[in-house]
Amino acid sequence: MSVAENLAIVRTQLAEACARAHRPVSDVALMAVSKMHPVESLLEAYAAGQRLFGENRVQEVQAKQPALAHLADLELHLIGPLQSNKANRAVELCQSIDTVDSLKLAQRLNTAAAALNKTLPIFLEVKLSPEESKHGLPPEELPALIDALAPLTNLVPQGLMTVPPWSTAPETARPYFRHLRQLRDESLTRCPTLTGLSIGMSNDFAVAIEEGSTCIRIGTAIFGKRTQP
Ligand SMILES: *Cc1c(COP(=O)(O)O)cnc(C)c1O
């Protein structure tokens, strides 16, 4: 099946999940995760009307950038772990950094955004899964980080993001999504712009929408299997 066909299916499933959850479709953004797929696949999705994309690595974004530079309305989010020393490049190349998990990284991003005269949307990544391989900030450190972001005026915190433990059973993810939503609700008095919930991937996005997702991050269901691990 083509990328365009897959996208149409995912959009339909997104609308169905919204209907079941009694939520307007406009509440849930669809991010196409194009990591480890050739830039041609991304361009196919763009041609089919997709504008929001997620990539995991700054280096890969940099490699794809020449083929994308002419697409002024393409919105690219970094959804993979970011080292502070790559913050400058990330701010130049991406419209949002969705994996902020430390004050040090936030400060670097703020400085980089200020130098470019930009305000940079960010998501805070929270680690709720016990798996070693998962990234993010421990939930108990969230309030202090949010408070420390207040003086970083070139950053606009948009919401929280998490990746639940890997599982083929969508229901496994539900308690993690619920926990993130609760953390988001508790954070809103500290930071009223922190309304977003970036949760849900190919396997579990219907559950994520039921639990309040405002952005689902879909790779495999749109682009097929990735070529590298
Ligand atoms: C790869 C990735 C996705 C997409 O996962 P699929 O299961 O292929 O939909 C979503 N979010 C993050 C953070 C990822 O790294």
PDBQT file of the ligand as one rigid body, heavy atoms in Angstrom, charges set to zero:
ROOT
HETATM    1  C1  LIG A 301       9.418   5.912  16.253  1.00  0.00    +0.000 C 
HETATM    2  C2  LIG A 301       8.589   6.721  17.180  1.00  0.00    +0.000 A 
HETATM    3  C3  LIG A 301       7.203   6.846  16.991  1.00  0.00    +0.000 A 
HETATM    4  C4  LIG A 301       6.435   6.103  15.908  1.00  0.00    +0.000 C 
HETATM    5  O1  LIG A 301       6.264   4.782  16.279  1.00  0.00    +0.000 OA
HETATM    6  P1  LIG A 301       5.366   3.747  15.419  1.00  0.00    +0.000 P 
HETATM    7  O2  LIG A 301       5.109   2.647  16.351  1.00  0.00    +0.000 OA
HETATM    8  O3  LIG A 301       6.171   3.364  14.235  1.00  0.00    +0.000 OA
HETATM    9  O4  LIG A 301       4.121   4.482  15.042  1.00  0.00    +0.000 OA
HETATM   10  C5  LIG A 301       6.511   7.666  17.851  1.00  0.00    +0.000 A 
HETATM   11  N1  LIG A 301       7.129   8.334  18.855  1.00  0.00    +0.000 NA
HETATM   12  C6  LIG A 301       8.457   8.228  19.066  1.00  0.00    +0.000 A 
HETATM   13  C7  LIG A 301       9.077   8.985  20.170  1.00  0.00    +0.000 C 
HETATM   14  C8  LIG A 301       9.223   7.421  18.238  1.00  0.00    +0.000 A 
HETATM   15  O5  LIG A 301      10.536   7.313  18.476  1.00  0.00    +0.000 OA
ENDROOT
TORSDOF 0
